[in-house]
Amino acid sequence: MDKAAAIKRIKELRASINYHNKRYYQLDDPEISDVEYDRLMKELVEMEGRFPEIDVSESPTQRVGAAPLAKFATVSHLTPMLSLANAFSEQDISDFDERIKRFLGADEKITFVVEPKLDGTAVNLIYENGAFTVGATRGDGTVGEDVTQNLRTIDSIPLAMKKTKDSPLPERIEIRGEVYIETEPFQKLNKRRLKEGEQPFANPRNAAAGSLRQLDSRITTRRPLEIFCYGIGMVSGKTFKRHWDVLQTLRHWGFRVNPHVKQARDIHECIAYYHHIDKIREELPYEIDGVVIKVDEIEIQERLGAVSRSPRWAIACKFAATQEKTVIEDIRVHVGRTGVLTPVAVMKPVKVAGVTVSRATLHNMDEIEKKDIRIGDTVIIQRAGDVIPEVVKVVESKRSGKEKKFVMPATCPECGSHVVRLEGESAHRCIGLVCPAQIKEHITHFASRGGMDIEGLGDKLVAQLVDTELIRDPADIYFLKKENLLNLERMAERSATNLLAAIEQSKTPPLEKFLYALGIRHVGEHMARVLARSFKTLEVLMTATEDDLLAIRDIGPEVASSITGFFGEQSNRKVIEKFRKAGVKPVEKSHPKDARLAGKSFVFTGTLGRLTRNEAKEIVESLGASATESVTKTTDYVVAGESPGSKIEKARASGIKIIDEKEFLKLTGRK
């Protein structure tokens, strides 16, 4: 492969992995299996290794997970929460051992700690003088979502550490754990959801992650969440020599540690443990997808350090997925709640790992074309990670010549709106605001705090309004009558009056809020502000061409294509016309009174002292500047707080001016 082809393939892999990171870490709604994700990541690592001259600073191989969701406050981890490299066989485990020995450069005695790898969601718990103060998700490994109140609802998380004579409490400590739901309670949870008319969760991991991301902790309380703690991050006032000592001390302090954790004298005992856990996995009350092997000696861990997104001293050993052979009888398209069209294989039923499977996700057209999957093919399938069935490969020797190639429809099978595939994305999407498959998601987003901020219009009420056909698109919200609402379950007159008042109050939103509320692909809160500042009115924006959009500093081809495609869709224009008839009038974006920084672009990295990240962004935008997430050639200033990330290195390499918080406050007149 030449360099040009390599750059193209690396770009495709990075875009795909970033998309799937968001689905997994932010939305708790993965579209591919862990096995397929691992395959994409492995290919990207290999490609970047073969072409080291290609910049990796923005590659997902250098990151963990995805950025925190905007609806949550953020927490900066005191030490990074790294991901683990994967092993898939005995040979991979032996190679891990050899790499450690080569790195240490000595015939050193190394012992290990081994434990089951739970399929849950990682969290970071901070205790100060024994009291639980803050809890966060992994996020991007550096910054996570503040879910303290939700974590407080989990009975197995102690609010105060137990004091013991042998283990004095540290002044401050980060404790890492995996929040999960056991198999039987998960099944009961799904039965309850079905009974209440709600969608069941796909698997325990999604249920656990989704439960932690509830804005109302009363919902989290109803979920059967548990935790096993597996390690620590920063610790002040206490030292450890071995990881095994850490785990035993955590037990003494009152934390749950997996009872199957063991010490291993060498890598051969690690391999034996791997096979043992694989044999008993079906007997465990929770789902696991492998085991984790860690070097026991803390001093050796520190010498080994980390590489990119994972430590050298630990590895996750995944179990092989069970595979079976069957025939694809048809390929149908499922439209998801975010508008993604997913081709689904309808197969001759076959039993895989004790479960009868008749459908499997084909993910997207790229996967179908890459694997050359056709209707009528004999295929090998697997329940990857024991969760989502997938087609591994076609058995070409079984082809008769009667197989049919699949073509993605040009219009949405649910609503008839145009189906688009934006540059750099693998997914085909319906862009219709009125699509039945995604209408609940559209309306909930439209009414959210970041959008039109309609208080009282939450998920459950939106579901009732859609299910009773009182609303079919976001504009219908403004035509609701009190008598309509009073016919709904658990809707009192006072609640109906308050909701109608909130709807009326939302009729004159700032233009940027309205644009964000529309849910245009790639138009988040920052981009909505850019559009409002640049075009001033909705009418002008709706007539903008791609060239008009590309002339704006912060807008690239993908964003421009998404915006013009959205406003070019006739069904969307009809909904916007309904907004006008209902009296919804977005307020024109006014110029800042003080535009001393007009046209400048800022990037923030690290933890600021006096300001939050959002406060800093509001300051620059009030002065006519913009705040972006990535360092590019158009960045004017990088503001560095404590523990800055890789952005600072990129800024130095590009010659971009780097300032600290004090200089920033002086520059913006806030000193």
MOQUIBEL-V530517 format. One record per residue. N is the residue number from 1. RES is the residue in three letters. PSI is psi in radians with two decimals (NA if undefined). Layout:
n = (N;N)
res = (RES;RES)
psi = (PSI;PSI)
This chain:
n = (1;2;3;4;5;6;7;8;9;10;11;12;13;14;15;16;17;18;19;20;21;22;23;24;25;26;27;28;29;30;31;32;33;34;35;36;37;38;39;40;41;42;43;44;45;46;47;48;49;50;51;52;53;54;55;56;57;58;59;60;61;62;63;64;65;66;67;68;69;70;71;72;73;74;75;76;77;78;79;80;81;82;83;84;85;86;87;88;89;90;91;92;93;94;95;96;97;98;99;100;101;102;103;104;105;106;107;108;109;110;111;112;113;114;115;116;117;118;119;120;121;122;123;124;125;126;127;128;129;130;131;132;133;134;135;136;137;138;139;140;141;142;143;144;145;146;147;148;149;150;151;152;153;154;155;156;157;158;159;160;161;162;163;164;165;166;167;168;169;170;171;172;173;174;175;176;177;178;179;180;181;182;183;184;185;186;187;188;189;190;191;192;193;194;195;196;197;198;199;200;201;202;203;204;205;206;207;208;209;210;211;212;213;214;215;216;217;218;219;220;221;222;223;224;225;226;227;228;229;230;231;232;233;234;235;236;237;238;239;240;241;242;243;244;245;246;247;248;249;250;251;252;253;254;255;256;257;258;259;260;261;262;263;264;265;266;267;268;269;270;271;272;273;274;275;276;277;278;279;280;281;282;283;284;285;286;287;288;289;290;291;292;293;294;295;296;297;298;299;300;301;302;303;304;305;306;307;308;309;310;311;312;313;314;315;316;317;318;319;320;321;322;323;324;325;326;327;328;329;330;331;332;333;334;335;336;337;338;339;340;341;342;343;344;345;346;347;348;349;350;351;352;353;354;355;356;357;358;359;360;361;362;363;364;365;366;367;368;369;370;371;372;373;374;375;376;377;378;379;380;381;382;383;384;385;386;387;388;389;390;391;392;393;394;395;396;397;398;399;400;401;402;403;404;405;406;407;408;409;410;411;412;413;414;415;416;417;418;419;420;421;422;423;424;425;426;427;428;429;430;431;432;433;434;435;436;437;438;439;440;441;442;443;444;445;446;447;448;449;450;451;452;453;454;455;456;457;458;459;460;461;462;463;464;465;466;467;468;469;470;471;472;473;474;475;476;477;478;479;480;481;482;483;484;485;486;487;488;489;490;491;492;493;494;495;496;497;498;499;500;501;502;503;504;505;506;507;508;509;510;511;512;513;514;515;516;517;518;519;520;521;522;523;524;525;526;527;528;529;530;531;532;533;534;535;536;537;538;539;540;541;542;543;544;545;546;547;548;549;550;551;552;553;554;555;556;557;558;559;560;561;562;563;564;565;566;567;568;569;570;571;572;573;574;575;576;577;578;579;580;581;582;583;584;585;586;587;588;589;590;591;592;593;594;595;596;597;598;599;600;601;602;603;604;605;606;607;608;609;610;611;612;613;614;615;616;617;618;619;620;621;622;623;624;625;626;627;628;629;630;631;632;633;634;635;636;637;638;639;640;641;642;643;644;645;646;647;648;649;650;651;652;653;654;655;656;657;658;659;660;661;662;663;664;665;666;667;668;669;670;671)
res = (MET;ASP;LYS;ALA;ALA;ALA;ILE;LYS;ARG;ILE;LYS;GLU;LEU;ARG;ALA;SER;ILE;ASN;TYR;HIS;ASN;LYS;ARG;TYR;TYR;GLN;LEU;ASP;ASP;PRO;GLU;ILE;SER;ASP;VAL;GLU;TYR;ASP;ARG;LEU;MET;LYS;GLU;LEU;VAL;GLU;MET;GLU;GLY;ARG;PHE;PRO;GLU;ILE;ASP;VAL;SER;GLU;SER;PRO;THR;GLN;ARG;VAL;GLY;ALA;ALA;PRO;LEU;ALA;LYS;PHE;ALA;THR;VAL;SER;HIS;LEU;THR;PRO;MET;LEU;SER;LEU;ALA;ASN;ALA;PHE;SER;GLU;GLN;ASP;ILE;SER;ASP;PHE;ASP;GLU;ARG;ILE;LYS;ARG;PHE;LEU;GLY;ALA;ASP;GLU;LYS;ILE;THR;PHE;VAL;VAL;GLU;PRO;LYS;LEU;ASP;GLY;THR;ALA;VAL;ASN;LEU;ILE;TYR;GLU;ASN;GLY;ALA;PHE;THR;VAL;GLY;ALA;THR;ARG;GLY;ASP;GLY;THR;VAL;GLY;GLU;ASP;VAL;THR;GLN;ASN;LEU;ARG;THR;ILE;ASP;SER;ILE;PRO;LEU;ALA;MET;LYS;LYS;THR;LYS;ASP;SER;PRO;LEU;PRO;GLU;ARG;ILE;GLU;ILE;ARG;GLY;GLU;VAL;TYR;ILE;GLU;THR;GLU;PRO;PHE;GLN;LYS;LEU;ASN;LYS;ARG;ARG;LEU;LYS;GLU;GLY;GLU;GLN;PRO;PHE;ALA;ASN;PRO;ARG;ASN;ALA;ALA;ALA;GLY;SER;LEU;ARG;GLN;LEU;ASP;SER;ARG;ILE;THR;THR;ARG;ARG;PRO;LEU;GLU;ILE;PHE;CYS;TYR;GLY;ILE;GLY;MET;VAL;SER;GLY;LYS;THR;PHE;LYS;ARG;HIS;TRP;ASP;VAL;LEU;GLN;THR;LEU;ARG;HIS;TRP;GLY;PHE;ARG;VAL;ASN;PRO;HIS;VAL;LYS;GLN;ALA;ARG;ASP;ILE;HIS;GLU;CYS;ILE;ALA;TYR;TYR;HIS;HIS;ILE;ASP;LYS;ILE;ARG;GLU;GLU;LEU;PRO;TYR;GLU;ILE;ASP;GLY;VAL;VAL;ILE;LYS;VAL;ASP;GLU;ILE;GLU;ILE;GLN;GLU;ARG;LEU;GLY;ALA;VAL;SER;ARG;SER;PRO;ARG;TRP;ALA;ILE;ALA;CYS;LYS;PHE;ALA;ALA;THR;GLN;GLU;LYS;THR;VAL;ILE;GLU;ASP;ILE;ARG;VAL;HIS;VAL;GLY;ARG;THR;GLY;VAL;LEU;THR;PRO;VAL;ALA;VAL;MET;LYS;PRO;VAL;LYS;VAL;ALA;GLY;VAL;THR;VAL;SER;ARG;ALA;THR;LEU;HIS;ASN;MET;ASP;GLU;ILE;GLU;LYS;LYS;ASP;ILE;ARG;ILE;GLY;ASP;THR;VAL;ILE;ILE;GLN;ARG;ALA;GLY;ASP;VAL;ILE;PRO;GLU;VAL;VAL;LYS;VAL;VAL;GLU;SER;LYS;ARG;SER;GLY;LYS;GLU;LYS;LYS;PHE;VAL;MET;PRO;ALA;THR;CYS;PRO;GLU;CYS;GLY;SER;HIS;VAL;VAL;ARG;LEU;GLU;GLY;GLU;SER;ALA;HIS;ARG;CYS;ILE;GLY;LEU;VAL;CYS;PRO;ALA;GLN;ILE;LYS;GLU;HIS;ILE;THR;HIS;PHE;ALA;SER;ARG;GLY;GLY;MET;ASP;ILE;GLU;GLY;LEU;GLY;ASP;LYS;LEU;VAL;ALA;GLN;LEU;VAL;ASP;THR;GLU;LEU;ILE;ARG;ASP;PRO;ALA;ASP;ILE;TYR;PHE;LEU;LYS;LYS;GLU;ASN;LEU;LEU;ASN;LEU;GLU;ARG;MET;ALA;GLU;ARG;SER;ALA;THR;ASN;LEU;LEU;ALA;ALA;ILE;GLU;GLN;SER;LYS;THR;PRO;PRO;LEU;GLU;LYS;PHE;LEU;TYR;ALA;LEU;GLY;ILE;ARG;HIS;VAL;GLY;GLU;HIS;MET;ALA;ARG;VAL;LEU;ALA;ARG;SER;PHE;LYS;THR;LEU;GLU;VAL;LEU;MET;THR;ALA;THR;GLU;ASP;ASP;LEU;LEU;ALA;ILE;ARG;ASP;ILE;GLY;PRO;GLU;VAL;ALA;SER;SER;ILE;THR;GLY;PHE;PHE;GLY;GLU;GLN;SER;ASN;ARG;LYS;VAL;ILE;GLU;LYS;PHE;ARG;LYS;ALA;GLY;VAL;LYS;PRO;VAL;GLU;LYS;SER;HIS;PRO;LYS;ASP;ALA;ARG;LEU;ALA;GLY;LYS;SER;PHE;VAL;PHE;THR;GLY;THR;LEU;GLY;ARG;LEU;THR;ARG;ASN;GLU;ALA;LYS;GLU;ILE;VAL;GLU;SER;LEU;GLY;ALA;SER;ALA;THR;GLU;SER;VAL;THR;LYS;THR;THR;ASP;TYR;VAL;VAL;ALA;GLY;GLU;SER;PRO;GLY;SER;LYS;ILE;GLU;LYS;ALA;ARG;ALA;SER;GLY;ILE;LYS;ILE;ILE;ASP;GLU;LYS;GLU;PHE;LEU;LYS;LEU;THR;GLY;ARG;LYS)
psi = (2.26;3.03;-0.69;-0.76;-0.65;-0.78;-0.74;-0.81;-0.70;-0.71;-0.75;-0.78;-0.75;-0.74;-0.75;-0.79;-0.72;-0.70;-0.82;-0.50;-0.75;-0.76;-0.71;-0.90;-0.56;-0.74;-0.16;0.64;1.17;2.54;-0.22;2.86;2.86;-0.65;-0.78;-0.69;-0.81;-0.64;-0.75;-0.78;-0.71;-0.73;-0.71;-0.75;-0.77;-0.73;-0.76;-0.53;-0.63;-0.45;1.24;-0.27;-0.22;2.24;2.29;0.09;-0.52;0.22;2.53;-0.24;-0.27;0.02;2.93;2.17;-2.46;2.87;2.63;2.67;2.54;-0.40;-0.16;2.60;2.75;2.71;2.23;2.17;2.45;-0.56;2.55;2.55;1.62;2.77;3.00;2.48;2.71;2.57;2.59;0.05;2.97;-0.71;-0.71;-0.68;-0.75;-0.67;-0.67;-0.79;-0.74;-0.69;-0.73;-0.81;-0.67;-0.71;-0.74;-0.45;0.44;2.73;1.25;2.47;2.12;2.28;2.86;2.86;2.32;2.54;2.73;2.56;1.77;2.57;1.30;-2.54;2.30;2.47;2.82;2.12;2.22;2.20;2.38;2.08;0.67;-0.10;2.35;2.11;-0.76;2.48;2.44;2.75;2.98;-0.69;-2.28;0.22;-0.41;-0.72;2.28;3.11;2.37;1.86;0.61;-0.88;-0.65;-0.67;-0.53;-0.34;-0.19;1.99;-0.55;0.03;1.97;2.34;-0.36;2.33;2.54;2.40;2.37;2.75;-0.70;-0.38;1.42;2.57;2.38;2.75;-0.69;2.43;2.48;2.20;2.17;2.42;2.99;2.03;2.32;3.01;2.28;2.76;-0.86;-0.85;-0.58;-0.77;-0.70;-0.68;-0.78;-0.65;-0.71;-0.73;-0.75;-0.72;-0.60;0.11;0.33;2.75;2.38;2.71;2.61;-0.63;2.91;-0.62;-0.82;-0.68;-0.76;-0.82;-0.75;-0.63;-0.63;-0.38;0.42;2.34;-0.40;1.90;-0.25;-0.52;-0.75;-0.65;-0.55;-0.08;2.39;1.11;2.50;2.98;2.49;2.30;2.41;-0.01;-3.06;2.83;-2.01;2.45;2.34;2.19;0.29;2.46;2.71;2.59;-0.53;2.66;-0.61;-0.69;-0.65;-0.85;-0.72;-0.64;-0.68;-0.70;-0.80;-0.59;-0.11;0.22;2.56;2.22;2.41;2.26;-0.24;0.05;2.37;2.82;2.58;2.28;-0.42;-3.14;-0.43;-0.66;-0.54;-0.77;-0.72;-0.70;-0.73;-0.82;-0.63;-0.83;-0.63;-0.67;-0.63;0.06;-0.62;-0.35;-0.26;2.57;0.06;2.85;2.39;2.74;0.28;-2.82;2.82;2.33;2.24;2.45;2.33;-0.74;2.11;-0.70;-0.69;-0.66;-0.78;-0.65;-0.65;-0.68;-2.63;2.79;2.20;-1.84;0.08;2.62;2.62;-0.32;0.10;2.71;2.54;2.15;1.84;2.57;2.59;2.43;2.52;2.36;2.59;2.93;2.42;-3.04;2.37;2.02;-0.42;2.83;2.07;2.81;2.23;2.29;2.04;3.04;-0.25;0.16;-0.03;2.29;2.06;2.08;2.34;2.24;2.20;2.05;2.79;2.17;2.42;2.56;2.18;2.10;0.72;0.03;2.32;2.20;2.29;-0.11;2.62;2.44;2.45;0.06;-1.20;3.06;-0.59;-0.75;-0.71;-0.78;-0.68;-0.73;-0.08;0.95;2.28;2.73;2.21;-0.15;2.56;2.26;2.79;2.22;2.83;2.63;1.48;2.21;0.35;0.46;-1.27;2.02;2.46;2.70;2.10;-0.90;2.86;2.45;1.57;-0.49;-0.28;-0.04;2.44;-0.22;-0.11;-0.03;2.60;2.40;2.53;2.45;2.24;2.31;2.60;-0.36;2.69;2.23;-0.24;-0.67;-0.17;0.02;2.87;2.51;2.25;2.74;1.87;2.62;2.34;-0.03;2.61;-0.29;2.50;2.49;2.53;2.28;0.25;2.30;-0.32;0.19;2.13;-0.55;-0.45;0.17;-0.68;-0.73;-0.76;-0.84;-0.71;-0.77;-0.76;-0.71;-0.09;2.92;-0.68;-0.36;-2.06;-0.15;0.97;1.73;2.34;-0.22;1.36;-3.03;-0.87;-0.72;-0.71;-0.79;-0.75;-0.78;-0.69;-0.78;-0.54;0.09;0.48;-0.50;2.45;-0.16;2.91;-0.55;-0.47;-0.35;-0.67;0.03;0.13;2.48;2.76;-0.67;-0.53;-0.82;-0.66;-0.30;-0.13;2.70;2.47;0.55;1.84;2.87;-0.71;-0.73;-0.72;-0.75;-0.78;-0.71;-0.79;-0.60;-0.70;-0.66;-0.79;-0.72;-0.43;0.05;-0.28;1.13;2.74;2.52;-0.69;-0.63;-0.75;-0.75;-0.73;-0.72;-0.50;-0.34;0.57;2.32;2.29;0.06;1.55;-2.91;-0.70;-0.84;-0.59;-0.69;-0.70;-0.80;-0.76;-0.71;-0.62;-0.63;-0.24;-0.78;2.74;-0.69;-0.74;-0.74;-0.69;-0.39;0.01;2.47;2.98;-0.66;-0.69;-0.75;-0.73;-0.31;-0.21;2.40;-0.76;0.04;2.23;-3.11;-0.71;-0.77;-0.78;-0.78;-0.70;-0.75;-0.83;-0.62;-0.71;-0.86;-0.26;-0.25;2.08;-0.67;-0.58;-0.69;-0.60;-0.69;-0.73;-0.64;-0.64;-0.66;-0.77;-0.80;-0.53;-0.11;0.29;2.06;1.66;2.40;2.32;2.45;2.15;2.70;2.49;2.48;-0.66;1.85;0.68;-0.42;0.38;2.27;-0.15;2.69;2.28;2.55;2.35;2.41;2.52;-3.07;2.14;2.74;-0.98;-0.49;2.67;2.88;-0.74;-0.68;-0.71;-0.72;-0.72;-0.62;-0.87;-0.64;-0.54;-0.30;0.25;0.03;3.12;2.68;2.15;2.93;-0.49;2.55;2.11;-3.13;-0.28;-0.01;2.33;-0.69;2.43;2.10;2.03;2.12;-2.74;2.54;1.00;2.67;-2.74;-0.28;-0.56;-0.62;-0.71;-0.66;-0.76;-0.79;-0.52;-0.02;0.40;2.47;2.24;2.22;2.75;-3.12;-0.65;-0.79;-0.65;-0.80;-0.65;-0.75;-0.64;0.09;0.45;0.19;NA)
